Amino acid sequence: MREFLLCYIGDKAFYQKTFQVTFPLAMTMLLTSCMSIIDSIMVSSIGMVTAVGNASQVVTLSNGISWGITSGVAIFAAQFYGARQFEKMGKTLGLSIILSLFNAAIWIIVSYTVGRELLLFYLNDLTVVEYSLSYLKLVVFAEIPLALNNSLNIMYRSQHNTKISFIMSLLGAIYNVFFNALFIYVLKIGVVGAALGTLIAQTLVFVSYLVYIIKDKPRFIMGKANFALTLDFVKPIFARILPLMINETFFGFGMTLFVKAFGVLGTRSMDAYYVANQIFNLFLFLVHGYGSAVSILIGTRLGEGRIELAKQEARYQMGLGMIMAFLLVSIMLLLQNPLLMLYSVADPGLHVLCQQLLYVFAIKVFMRMFNFLMFSTLKAGGDAKILNFLDSGIMYLVGIPIAFISVSVLHINNIVWVLLLTQIEQFVRFILTYRRYKSDIWAKDLTKSIA
């Protein structure tokens, strides 16, 4: 028993380093999630929760691909930092900017050409869809500064400067609250004001990054040299990024398919789902913040060539993850009523439905913690291809079929039971991911493969 515990419990230096990197990232993710909740509360005050939620399905797809690009680049950025190869680190920034802006351009075109058709796919309500479209056609332009912000953010994270991520997120939150309040409550331009507030906030965050970069002069900013990319450099990196982009595309679309399945249960069920899902995301972003820190820390060890230490510290992270999972679930259940009060859910039946959904989401948070930690470890070593199957593959093979079978074949009309049944997906994913994690296939130094 003592040997087992020692295998999963690190020393004081390990926890200090983990906390130093994780805390700012977790707070960054928490701020992002809080802003999402504040946005929802603001638009709920003008009766536009479903309209914005519907448009957000398209934004989720764009953000998912952007996340795939930047998280793929982060694999190499962290390892280049560990190997002190700053010129190559700078070139990964250039590649990230190019790919992220290309993704943003595609979704702007999609929103203006087939945006209405996409929105009708998720919700067959013409009135709501028109409001959704007016929101989408403006908020989609926020993907441009967001792409640049994410690319810069991932570079600072990769060199363990996670404080700047928190500071920029805090500024973004302040900008967003101010302009949303201005446009929604003062100028009263409704759902368009919410979109405009998001666009201005992301643009100002990018300006803030530029001001900081001028002062900081980071070594990964090299001017034109950032974009002096050769095929020998790009090819091995893109080979690792592409599976992550594909995974995030399918995963993002899969998440919207869940919304499509739940939509059969009616507007009341969807209102409860959107509210409970926002609260769930508040805790999920903390999971993602910790997972991102783990990927950076393990990646740095691998880039240093300290493979055995990387494997040992990965086990320590799993032990810490167990404690954090219990804490998150406990806090989520304790705060469910105060958080629900923020949404002013007056209907007692709807309030109870939200509570019941949050109990199911608590199970999902617990399982997602372990799955995401193992994903982050696999990703740190570039073991990205298997993630397509473990993440989006299992969603399409298990989770989505269960959702549609539940509502369309078994005719279960209670969204709580449908959501609970779909959590079988998390258990299947855990079993298969753990087997891959234990194989140590992921423990590789990738810096030696890049020209």
KANORHU-V158940 format. One record per pair of residues at least 12 apart in sequence whose C-alpha atoms are under 6 Angstrom apart, sorted by the first residue. I is the first residue (numbers start at 0). J is the second residue. Records with the same first field share a line. If there is no record, write none. Layout:
I->J + J
//
This chain:
7->314 + 315 + 318
8->315
9->315
20->161 + 292
21->289 + 292
23->161 + 162 + 165
24->288
25->285 + 288
27->165 + 168
28->284 + 285 + 288
29->285
32->281
40->342
50->127 + 130 + 131
51->131
54->131 + 135
56->255
60->251
63->247 + 251
64->244 + 247 + 248
65->99
67->243 + 244 + 247
68->244
71->240
74->379
76->88 + 157
77->157 + 295 + 298 + 299
78->298 + 299 + 302
81->299 + 302 + 303
82->302 + 303
88->219
89->219 + 225
90->225
93->225 + 226
95->150
99->146
103->142 + 143
107->139
121->259
134->191 + 194
137->194
138->194 + 198
141->198
144->201 + 202
148->205
152->164
157->295
171->200 + 204
174->200
175->196 + 197 + 200
178->196
179->193 + 196
231->450
232->449 + 450
242->384
246->387 + 391
249->391
250->391
260->403
271->353
275->353 + 357
286->368
290->372 + 375
294->375 + 376 + 379
297->309
298->379
301->444
302->444
324->365
328->361
356->415
359->419
370->429
377->441
380->441 + 442 + 443
382->441
397->424
398->421 + 424
401->421
//
